[in-house]
Amino acid sequence: MKKLFCLLTIITASFLLIIPIQTSNAAESEEIPDWIKNNAGWWAEGKLTDESFILAIQWLINHSIISISPTAVEVEESQTFGYKIPDWIKNTAGWWAEGQIDDGSFVSGLEWLTEHGIIVIRHGDVDPSNVIFSPMLAGTDQRNLEHIASTFFHIFGDLELIKVVDGKQYWGEIYLGLMDKRMVEYGEVSLWDDPQRAVVVYPAFTNAAYFTNGFYAYFRGECDTCTTTTIKDPVLSFATSGSAIQALTLMGYEVISDIAIDKNPNILKEYDKIILLHSEYVTRVMFDAITNHPNVIYLYPNALYAEIEVDYETNLITLIRGHGYPELEISNGFDWKFDNTHPYEYDTDCFNMEFYRIDNGWMTNCYPENVFGSSINGTYEILKALKGF
């Protein structure tokens, strides 16, 4: 399942900002935690520019978080980004993220960069505004450090996915990373040192439903045959609770997909606590497994809303019942008495967010996806509550 989440989480420069890496030059060695390694694929997959990667490494070196050979070649600043980082360095980063090589081998690649003048060790700090991007919400400038300081996590955006809506720029996707100044707070709400048997469910079926030629193409009248669609690669989106799943993974939670539950519903018996995200489309097997577990936190409204069937040989899911299908009067496809889609699904501000009790766990009265990228107190309180359930 770590391999699955490597597909889900894209590397953020923040892993470079806080990892306590020690190289052979350091006095002692410290293992990098798995919740950091889960973020070590973005740069390797080309989602982070070489320039941002280099600046982040310089920040690491200047703050003595890693120790790199002092024989690095000094070159003029104008030349710094004239070099192309070799592919084998990016391959190494990807292998390190998947646990195929150890920490020392990855840091050796960084040393090679410094020794060949691709990373230049300068005196003084690197301006973090060159490394991190705050959310482009309501016209917020992408390098607004004040806005960054108002979030619980560092916020990163993919420059290729910027969207313009009503003349304002928005990130198509955002990625979360840890702030070194909030490590004490993270410790209070994380499972890093807590042996809880808790798991978060990634909504793979819902991910497929929202893709092009997915169920919503049918609902919009664009495609008569799109009640059957292909299971897609995982995406960190608003519909798939992408910010929440990143936040929870950073806090040490294990992740499984709803595909794993459908194939083996007994897997949930291994956990004392299940955190369900926006799992809008599920199979009957998954519905039964979730609703029969004694401790489920339904973090998002609209969960368990429509029934699907899966053909794993063809990699297809088919809408069976719910969301106005096959008859318009059908709402919840399972006729589930605890369905809380209306009116809570469309409250994305969550100014008055609360958890309330149901038979087998807890539900919320709003859709908290935006909270994880915009609110210090809101994010802290959600994570604190989840740890305590």
C-alpha positions as CSV (number, residue, x, y, z in Angstrom):
1,M,0.0,0.0,0.0
2,K,3.0,2.3,0.4
3,K,3.5,1.8,-3.3
4,L,-0.1,2.9,-4.0
5,F,0.4,6.1,-1.9
6,C,3.6,6.9,-3.8
7,L,1.3,7.2,-6.8
8,L,-1.0,9.5,-4.7
9,T,1.5,11.8,-3.0
10,I,3.7,14.0,-5.1
11,I,6.9,15.2,-3.6
12,T,6.8,18.7,-2.1
13,A,9.9,20.8,-1.4
14,S,9.0,20.6,2.3
15,F,10.4,17.2,2.7
16,L,13.7,18.9,2.0
17,L,13.0,21.6,4.6
18,I,12.6,19.4,7.6
19,I,14.2,16.0,7.1
20,P,16.9,15.3,9.8
21,I,19.3,13.7,7.2
22,Q,22.7,12.9,8.5
23,T,25.5,12.0,6.0
24,S,28.8,10.3,6.6
25,N,30.1,13.7,7.5
26,A,27.8,14.0,10.5
27,A,28.4,12.7,14.0
28,E,25.4,10.3,14.0
29,S,22.9,8.8,11.7
30,E,19.1,9.1,12.0
31,E,16.6,7.2,9.9
32,I,14.1,9.2,7.9
33,P,10.5,8.4,8.8
34,D,8.2,6.7,6.4
35,W,5.8,9.6,6.5
36,I,8.5,11.8,4.9
37,K,9.4,9.1,2.3
38,N,5.8,9.1,1.2
39,N,6.4,12.5,-0.3
40,A,9.6,11.7,-2.1
41,G,8.3,11.3,-5.6
42,W,7.3,14.7,-6.9
43,W,10.6,16.0,-8.1
44,A,11.5,12.6,-9.5
45,E,8.2,12.6,-11.5
46,G,8.8,16.2,-12.9
47,K,6.2,17.9,-10.7
48,L,8.8,20.1,-9.1
49,T,11.2,22.2,-11.2
50,D,14.9,21.7,-10.9
51,E,15.3,25.3,-9.8
52,S,13.0,24.8,-6.8
53,F,14.7,21.5,-5.9
54,I,18.1,23.2,-5.9
55,L,16.9,26.1,-3.8
56,A,15.4,23.7,-1.3
57,I,18.6,21.8,-1.0
58,Q,20.5,25.0,-0.4
59,W,18.1,25.8,2.4
60,L,18.8,22.4,3.9
61,I,22.5,22.9,3.7
62,N,22.5,26.4,5.1
63,H,20.4,25.3,8.1
64,S,22.8,22.4,8.8
65,I,19.9,19.9,8.4
66,I,22.2,17.8,6.1
67,S,25.9,17.9,6.0
68,I,27.4,18.0,2.5
69,S,31.1,17.9,1.6
70,P,32.7,21.4,1.9
71,T,34.5,20.9,-1.4
72,A,31.5,22.0,-3.5
73,V,32.4,24.2,-6.5
74,E,31.5,27.8,-6.3
75,V,30.0,29.3,-9.5
76,E,28.4,32.5,-10.3
77,E,24.7,32.8,-9.4
78,S,23.7,33.4,-13.0
79,Q,25.2,30.0,-13.9
80,T,23.4,28.1,-11.1
81,F,20.5,27.0,-13.2
82,G,22.4,26.6,-16.4
83,Y,23.0,22.9,-15.5
84,K,20.6,20.1,-16.1
85,I,20.3,17.7,-13.2
86,P,21.1,14.2,-14.6
87,D,18.3,11.7,-14.9
88,W,20.0,9.3,-12.7
89,I,19.7,11.7,-9.8
90,K,15.9,11.8,-10.3
91,N,15.8,8.0,-10.6
92,T,17.6,7.8,-7.3
93,A,15.0,10.1,-5.7
94,G,12.3,7.8,-7.0
95,W,14.0,4.7,-5.8
96,W,14.6,6.3,-2.4
97,A,10.9,7.2,-2.1
98,E,9.9,3.6,-2.7
99,G,12.4,2.3,-0.2
100,Q,14.6,0.6,-2.8
101,I,17.8,2.4,-1.7
102,D,18.8,3.8,1.7
103,D,19.1,7.3,2.9
104,G,22.9,7.4,2.5
105,S,22.6,6.6,-1.2
106,F,20.2,9.4,-1.8
107,V,22.3,11.9,0.0
108,S,25.3,10.7,-2.0
109,G,23.5,11.9,-5.1
110,L,23.1,15.3,-3.5
111,E,26.8,15.4,-2.7
112,W,27.5,14.7,-6.4
113,L,25.4,17.8,-7.3
114,T,27.4,20.0,-5.0
115,E,30.8,18.6,-6.0
116,H,29.9,19.4,-9.7
117,G,28.7,22.9,-9.0
118,I,25.1,22.2,-9.8
119,I,24.1,23.1,-6.2
120,V,26.1,26.1,-4.9
121,I,26.5,26.5,-1.2
122,R,26.0,30.2,-0.5
123,H,26.4,32.2,2.7
124,G,23.1,33.3,4.2
125,D,19.6,31.9,3.7
126,V,17.6,31.2,0.5
127,D,14.4,33.2,0.2
128,P,11.7,30.6,0.8
129,S,9.4,32.5,-1.5
130,N,11.4,31.0,-4.3
131,V,10.7,27.5,-3.1
132,I,7.1,27.4,-1.9
133,F,3.8,28.5,-3.3
134,S,0.8,29.6,-1.3
135,P,-2.7,28.8,-2.5
136,M,-4.1,31.0,-5.3
137,L,-7.4,31.5,-3.7
138,A,-9.5,34.7,-4.3
139,G,-6.6,36.2,-6.2
140,T,-4.0,35.6,-3.5
141,D,-0.5,36.1,-4.8
142,Q,1.4,32.8,-5.2
143,R,4.4,34.1,-3.3
144,N,2.5,35.7,-0.4
145,L,4.5,34.6,2.6
146,E,2.0,36.1,5.0
147,H,-0.6,33.7,3.6
148,I,1.7,30.8,3.9
149,A,2.2,31.6,7.6
150,S,-1.5,31.4,8.1
151,T,-1.8,27.7,7.1
152,F,-1.1,24.6,9.2
153,F,1.0,23.1,6.3
154,H,3.2,24.4,3.6
155,I,1.1,24.7,0.5
156,F,2.5,23.9,-2.9
157,G,0.9,24.2,-6.3
158,D,1.5,22.7,-9.7
159,L,2.1,25.6,-12.1
160,E,0.9,23.5,-15.0
161,L,-2.5,23.1,-13.4
162,I,-3.5,26.7,-12.6
163,K,-7.1,27.4,-13.5
164,V,-8.7,30.8,-14.1
165,V,-12.3,31.1,-12.9
166,D,-14.2,34.4,-13.2
167,G,-10.9,36.2,-13.8
168,K,-9.2,34.7,-10.7
169,Q,-6.4,32.1,-10.5
170,Y,-6.8,28.9,-8.6
171,W,-4.6,25.9,-8.2
172,G,-5.9,22.8,-10.0
173,E,-4.4,20.7,-7.3
174,I,-2.4,21.6,-4.1
175,Y,0.2,19.6,-2.2
176,L,0.9,19.8,1.5
177,G,4.2,19.7,3.3
178,L,5.4,20.1,6.8
179,M,6.7,23.3,8.4
180,D,9.7,22.9,10.7
181,K,8.2,25.6,13.0
182,R,5.1,23.5,13.7
183,M,6.8,20.2,14.7
184,V,5.5,20.5,18.3
185,E,1.9,20.9,17.0
186,Y,2.3,18.1,14.6
187,G,3.4,15.9,17.4
188,E,0.2,16.7,19.3
189,V,-2.1,15.6,16.6
190,S,-0.1,12.9,14.7
191,L,0.3,9.2,15.2
192,W,4.1,9.3,14.8
193,D,4.5,8.0,18.4
194,D,1.1,6.6,18.8
195,P,0.5,2.9,18.1
196,Q,-3.1,3.3,17.0
197,R,-4.5,0.8,14.6
198,A,-6.1,3.4,12.3
199,V,-6.5,3.6,8.5
200,V,-7.6,6.1,5.9
201,V,-9.5,5.0,2.9
202,Y,-8.6,6.5,-0.5
203,P,-11.8,6.8,-2.7
204,A,-10.5,5.1,-5.9
205,F,-14.0,4.5,-7.3
206,T,-15.1,8.1,-6.7
207,N,-11.9,9.2,-8.4
208,A,-13.0,7.3,-11.5
209,A,-16.5,8.7,-11.4
210,Y,-15.3,12.3,-11.6
211,F,-12.8,11.8,-14.5
212,T,-13.5,12.7,-18.1
213,N,-16.1,10.3,-19.5
214,G,-17.0,9.3,-15.9
215,F,-20.4,9.3,-14.3
216,Y,-20.7,13.0,-14.3
217,A,-20.4,13.2,-18.1
218,Y,-23.6,11.0,-18.0
219,F,-25.3,13.2,-15.4
220,R,-24.6,16.3,-17.5
221,G,-26.1,14.7,-20.5
222,E,-22.8,14.6,-22.4
223,C,-22.4,10.8,-22.7
224,D,-25.2,8.2,-22.7
225,T,-22.8,5.3,-22.1
226,C,-20.7,6.8,-19.3
227,T,-22.5,4.9,-16.5
228,T,-19.6,2.6,-17.1
229,T,-16.1,4.0,-16.8
230,T,-12.5,3.0,-16.3
231,I,-10.8,2.8,-13.0
232,K,-8.1,5.5,-13.1
233,D,-4.7,6.2,-11.5
234,P,-5.1,7.9,-8.2
235,V,-5.4,11.7,-8.3
236,L,-5.2,14.2,-5.4
237,S,-8.3,16.3,-6.2
238,F,-11.1,18.1,-4.4
239,A,-13.5,15.2,-5.2
240,T,-11.1,12.6,-3.8
241,S,-10.3,14.5,-0.6
242,G,-6.7,15.0,-1.8
243,S,-5.7,17.6,0.8
244,A,-7.1,15.5,3.7
245,I,-5.4,12.3,2.5
246,Q,-2.0,14.2,2.3
247,A,-2.5,15.8,5.7
248,L,-3.4,12.4,7.3
249,T,-0.5,10.6,5.7
250,L,1.9,13.3,6.8
251,M,0.5,12.7,10.3
252,G,1.4,9.1,10.2
253,Y,-1.9,7.4,9.2
254,E,-1.8,4.3,7.0
255,V,-3.8,4.4,3.7
256,I,-5.6,1.7,1.8
257,S,-7.9,2.1,-1.2
258,D,-11.5,1.1,-1.4
259,I,-10.4,-1.4,-4.1
260,A,-8.6,-3.3,-1.3
261,I,-11.7,-3.3,0.9
262,D,-13.9,-4.5,-2.0
263,K,-11.5,-7.4,-2.7
264,N,-11.0,-8.3,0.9
265,P,-13.6,-6.7,3.3
266,N,-12.1,-8.5,6.2
267,I,-9.1,-6.2,6.0
268,L,-11.0,-3.7,8.1
269,K,-11.0,-6.0,11.0
270,E,-7.3,-5.3,11.3
271,Y,-8.1,-1.7,12.4
272,D,-9.7,-0.1,15.4
273,K,-10.5,3.1,13.5
274,I,-11.5,3.7,9.9
275,I,-11.4,7.3,8.5
276,L,-13.6,7.5,5.4
277,L,-13.2,10.4,3.1
278,H,-15.4,11.3,0.1
279,S,-16.2,7.7,-0.8
280,E,-19.3,8.6,-2.8
281,Y,-19.4,5.5,-5.0
282,V,-18.9,2.1,-3.4
283,T,-19.8,-1.5,-4.0
284,R,-22.3,-3.4,-1.9
285,V,-19.4,-5.3,-0.4
286,M,-17.7,-2.2,0.7
287,F,-20.9,-0.6,2.0
288,D,-21.5,-3.6,4.2
289,A,-17.9,-3.7,5.5
290,I,-17.9,-0.1,6.4
291,T,-21.3,0.1,8.0
292,N,-20.6,-3.1,10.1
293,H,-17.3,-1.7,11.5
294,P,-17.8,-0.3,15.0
295,N,-15.7,2.8,14.7
296,V,-15.9,4.7,11.4
297,I,-15.3,8.5,11.1
298,Y,-17.1,9.7,8.1
299,L,-15.0,12.8,7.6
300,Y,-16.9,14.0,4.5
301,P,-20.6,14.1,3.8
302,N,-21.9,12.3,0.7
303,A,-20.1,9.0,1.6
304,L,-21.7,5.7,0.7
305,Y,-24.1,7.5,-1.7
306,A,-24.3,5.3,-4.8
307,E,-23.9,1.6,-5.6
308,I,-21.5,0.4,-8.2
309,E,-20.2,-2.9,-9.6
310,V,-16.6,-3.6,-10.5
311,D,-15.2,-5.8,-13.2
312,Y,-11.5,-6.2,-12.4
313,E,-10.7,-8.1,-15.6
314,T,-11.7,-5.1,-17.7
315,N,-10.9,-2.5,-15.0
316,L,-14.4,-1.0,-15.3
317,I,-16.9,0.3,-12.8
318,T,-20.6,0.5,-13.5
319,L,-23.2,2.7,-11.8
320,I,-26.0,0.5,-10.4
321,R,-28.2,2.7,-8.2
322,G,-28.2,6.1,-6.6
323,H,-27.7,9.8,-7.4
324,G,-30.9,9.9,-9.5
325,Y,-30.1,6.7,-11.3
326,P,-31.8,4.7,-12.8
327,E,-34.9,6.7,-11.6
328,L,-34.6,10.4,-10.7
329,E,-36.4,9.8,-7.4
330,I,-33.6,7.6,-6.1
331,S,-31.3,9.5,-3.8
332,N,-29.0,7.2,-1.8
333,G,-28.5,4.0,-3.7
334,F,-28.4,1.9,-0.5
335,D,-31.4,3.7,1.1
336,W,-29.0,4.3,4.0
337,K,-30.7,6.1,6.9
338,F,-27.5,8.0,7.9
339,D,-26.9,9.5,4.5
340,N,-25.9,13.2,5.2
341,T,-25.4,14.5,1.7
342,H,-28.0,17.2,2.0
343,P,-27.5,19.9,3.2
344,Y,-23.9,19.3,4.4
345,E,-22.1,18.4,1.2
346,Y,-22.1,22.0,-0.1
347,D,-20.9,23.7,3.0
348,T,-17.2,23.9,2.1
349,D,-16.4,26.8,4.4
350,C,-16.9,24.7,7.6
351,F,-17.1,27.7,9.8
352,N,-19.2,25.7,12.3
353,M,-17.8,22.3,11.7
354,E,-18.9,19.6,14.2
355,F,-18.7,15.9,14.6
356,Y,-21.9,14.1,15.6
357,R,-22.6,10.5,16.6
358,I,-24.3,7.8,14.6
359,D,-24.6,4.0,15.3
360,N,-21.1,3.0,14.1
361,G,-19.0,6.2,14.5
362,W,-19.1,9.9,13.8
363,M,-20.1,12.2,10.9
364,T,-19.4,15.8,10.1
365,N,-21.7,18.6,9.1
366,C,-19.6,20.1,6.3
367,Y,-17.2,19.2,3.5
368,P,-13.8,20.0,5.0
369,E,-11.4,19.7,2.0
370,N,-10.6,23.4,1.9
371,V,-9.8,23.6,5.6
372,F,-6.6,21.6,5.3
373,G,-5.2,24.3,2.9
374,S,-6.4,27.4,4.6
375,S,-6.9,27.2,8.3
376,I,-4.4,26.7,11.2
377,N,-7.0,26.2,13.9
378,G,-9.4,24.3,11.7
379,T,-6.8,21.8,10.6
380,Y,-5.4,21.4,14.1
381,E,-8.9,20.8,15.6
382,I,-9.8,18.2,12.9
383,L,-6.6,16.3,13.4
384,K,-6.9,16.4,17.1
385,A,-10.4,15.1,17.0
386,L,-9.5,12.3,14.6
387,K,-6.7,11.2,16.9
388,G,-9.0,11.1,19.9
389,F,-11.8,9.0,18.4
